[in-house]
Amino acid sequence: MDYIIASTVVTDEIRFADKKTVEKKAGGAGIYALCGIRLWCDSVMPVTGVGKDYAEMFGEWYKKNHISMDGLIQKDEKTPYNVIQYFEDGERSEMALYGADHYRKIEVTPKELEPYFQTAKGIYIFKNTSPEFWNGILPMMESSFQTRSRAAAVMWEIASDSTCPECLEEVRRIAGNVDIFSINLTEARNLFGTESLDEIIGKFRGWMDSSAQAVQRDMESSPHAIGENVGGPTPFAGQNHLKLIFLRRGSKGAVMITPEEVVYVPTVDHVNVVDPTGGGNSSSGAVLYGWCSGHTPEECGLMGSIAAAMCLEQYGVPDEIGMEKREAAQRLLETMKGKNPIKVSPPHSVRRNVKSEEIRKKPSIRRIHEQYEYYKNVPERGLMIKGRPALTQIDHEKVGDFVLITVRDPLCAYDVDPAKKIADRLEHAELIGNSGMFTSYTGTYKGAKITVVSGGSGSPEMELILYDFMEYTDAGTFLRVGGSGGIGDEVKPGDVVIASGVVREEAMTKAYIPAGYPAVSHYEVVGAMVEAAKTLGAPYHVGVTLSVDSDFVGGGRPGVGGYLQPWNIEIAGIYNRAGVLNGDRESAAIVTLSALFGRRGGSICSVADNLCTGEKFEAGGGHEFAIDIALEGCAVLNRLDQEKNEKKAEEKQ
């Protein structure tokens, strides 16, 4: 038998919100999943316990549909009898008439499923996170993987009683051991504690880590069987076998999530919904068949929608699923393919950024996560919108090795968005992200692949940019390119300051690390910018930059109505006497976070005035030089990086 349904089959009594009641219908998740596969394929049967009365009630239906009953095991006189009550708001409740103990007695056991793992093409399992069940199933699956004898792909459709935040880690571990995970949107919202579809998709994409680092971390931190300590099963030798997540959205269709893409598929149009029972189960069965038969994720999702439509058009399961229905389903599939589904290529193909992953793997970081009461409630990799980082909306695959960060600053006399202005200097420049808050372009300059991003000013804005670029890309160099005010006596409007370090007088970076942590520009960045400035003949200085939050009183400039406090009037003099060259609001963020997270950071700023010497403001003074130096400096760094890579390659030989 090619396909096995491992889920209890029951007798349903369905009570609708309009007071209508339908009694003694073949029911249970398993029977609907079976119908979903039977629509596309003949070779499917259930393997589960039943009562002595089951064959008498439903044997004729099995015979009519040519479905084998050989996998049904008599375990009691009575088959479970479920009462399903629908309510006006669309929600429903279920009650096992003979009680939970009777239901558990009837359920299929791991031992009863064992023979099919090596002979079937696909196995559908509808189950919660029961330790007794999964501690029996997972070793069988692991053994068959290790001996390469396992033929069956396994779909796990989770039961709703395990879709709560307390079960999250158990669910994730079990899901990492199956091939396909099926869950509806309401259950996913309960599991993650969020209403946001985009956030849910982002979290599930984190589960699709093909490098298996996520599962490896879970195994290292929680090496227990289900029910021991944290309650999670032991993953297979650090591997992650999850290939597809089938996120069901009811009347809005489904989302197919794979390591390569996210596909939104629709429902079938103009379906006369008579009974909503079993739509999700039947679609899950069809998706399992489609996946095992080599169909694309889009096709699998559409096959699920078509199977669900078939099961919704009458009370209970269809009376007969014959060739006429199958041929109609195949025609409908051909009609729907490629027309409606929306495909979104993940910006990071669900692969983990190497540098951010190294941080996650640190024992000290993991201990902090364990101590944080609300860690499970926050998105591990930030918020997502339609498969991209929410705040920048960048296409991660197109981000360059060098990232220039600019501010939409009128004091720099930009005639267009600064990202566009610099992008016009690049070859083959293209827009790779536009969120409304930030705009990003990528192109090349003398062989260096450069991304330039523009946004608002200040350290908090820089944090938002840096998070998305550092979490989702392997970009190695981050450079602040902007304007500033002079502080040092030798600095004049029109000059450029290459920061060797930054005074952290702003507050954002102190949320990451105490003020004693030095904000030092990477020596290679400083050296490359100096070389570029010399080549261009630009008026430049190398020294310390001051970063503040307040552009007025925090930098020694009067606020509204000339407002000042005694400590405000000391700032400019303190840093002038200390030899600080200039002041801005962004450099500390870029230099500090670059150092913390293993990147090269630096800052190059034009100077528009000088508070300490009294030299007056010149809009855009020196800013063309700052842009020129930044671009030429990146070209220098790119050449140095290539030379280092060539030397490493020679040493390996």
C-alpha positions, 0 to 999 in steps of 0.5 A: 500500500502506497499511502497510510493514514495513521489517525483514528476513524470515528463516527461523527454526529454533527450539530450545526449552528442553525440547529440542523443535526447530521448523525452517524457519519464516517468521520475523524481526521483520518477518514477525511485525509484518506478522501484527500488522497483517494481523489488522486490515487487508489493505493491508500488505506487507514491503519488504526483501531476501530470498534466491532461495529465499524465494519457494519456501519461503514464497510459498504462505503469502503467497498464502494470506494475500493479502499482496503480495510485490512489496516483496521484493528478491532480494539473494542466493541464500539468505535469512538463517537464524536459530537461536533458542535458548530457555533455562530462565529464559525468556531466548533467544539468536539466531545468524545461520547465514550470518553477520552480513555476509550478514544486513547484505547482505539488509537494506533500505536507505534508498533502497529505503524512500524512495518509501513515506514519501509514499504509505503510512499507516504504516511499521514499522522494526525496527533498531538505531542503525546510523549508515549506516541512520539517516543515510539515513532521517532526511533523507528524513523531514525533507524530507517534513516540511518539504514537508508531503508525508509521509503515513506515521507511522513506528514504530521498534521498537529492536533489543536490541543498541542498548539499552545505556546507551552508546547512550542519547543516540543512541536518544533522538535517533532516537526524537524523529524518529519517531512511535512508539517500541517497546521491551520492559521488559528492553531499557528496563532495560538502556538506562536502567540501572534495574530500576524501572518507575516510573523508566523511565516517568518517563524516557520521559515526559521524552522526550515533551516537546511543547515540543521543548526536550529535542530542541532541547538535544540538537541544540544540544549535539550537532549531528552526524550519527550516527557523528560525535563523540557518535554521534547523529543531527541532530533535525529543526529542534529539533522532537520528533515522538514521540507514543507510546511502546509499552513492552512488558511480556510477560505483564504487558501494556504501558504506553502513554505519550503527552504526555497520559496513561500507560495500563497495558493487560493481555494477553489472558486464557487464552492457550495459549502454544505459542511466545513468538517474535514476540509483541512484534513482532506487538503493535508492528505492531498498535499502529502500525495502531491509531494510524494508524487513530485509535484511543485509546492504550488501544485501540492497546495492546489491539489489540497484546495481541490480535495477540500472543495470535494469534501465540503460539498456534502454532509460528511465524506463524499459518498463515492470518489471515482474516476469521474471526480479524479478526472475533474480534479485533474482538469481543475488543477491544470486550469488553476496552475500558474494563475493565482498563486503568489510566490515569494522567494525568501530573502535569505533562502532560510539559510542562516547568516554565518556571523549571526549564527556564530553569536547564537551558538555562544553558550553565554548567549544561549544561557541568556535566552534560557533566563529570559522569561519572554524569549519564546514570545519574541521573533528570533530574527525580527519581523517579516512582511511578505517574506522580507525583513519588515523595516528595510524590505531588502532582497538579501541576495542582492546586498553587496559586501560593502554597505554605505549608510546615509541620512536624508539630511537637508544640511547635506544639500541633496537634490534627490534621495541620498541613496539614489544620488550615490547609486547613480555613481554605481554600475548596474545599480538596482533598487533592492528594497523600499519600505517607505522608511528606508531605500536601498540600492546595489551596484558596483564601483570598480569591482566592489559590490556596494549597497547604499541605504538611506533613512532617517537620522540618529542612532535608533534609525541606524539600529533598524538598518543594521539589524536587518543587514547584519541578521539577514546578510553576510555584508562585511563592511558598514560605513557611515557617509554623512554630514557633521558639525566641526568641533576641533580647531583645525577642522573647517567647513568643506573638510572631511573627517575619517573617524578613527573612533567615536565618543558614545554620548548617545543612548542606543548603543548603551542598550547593547554594551556599557559605555566603557566599550570602545567604539573603534573604527576598523583599522582596514577601513580607516587605512582604505579611506585615508588612501582614497582621500590622498588619491583624490586630493581631498581635505581630510582629517583622521581622529575622533568623532562625537555622537549624540542623540540631541542635535541641539542642546546635546551638541551645545546648540540652543533649543527652542527659545534659546533653552540651555542648561548648565551642562549643555554649555560645557559639551563643546568645550570638553570635547574641543579640549579633548581633541575631538574633531566633529560631531554627528548622531549616527557614527557611534551606532555603526562603529559600535554594532559593527564591532560587536557583531564581527563586521568592519565599521567606519565613518566618513563625514563632511563638515558643514560648520564649526561651533567652536571656531565660529565658522559659519554653516555651508550647506553640503560643504565637503559632502561630494568629497565624502561620497568620493572617498567612501566609494574609492575607499570601498574599491581599495578594501575590495582589492585588499580583500581579494589579495587576502583571499588569493593568499589564503588559497595559495596557502591551502595549496 
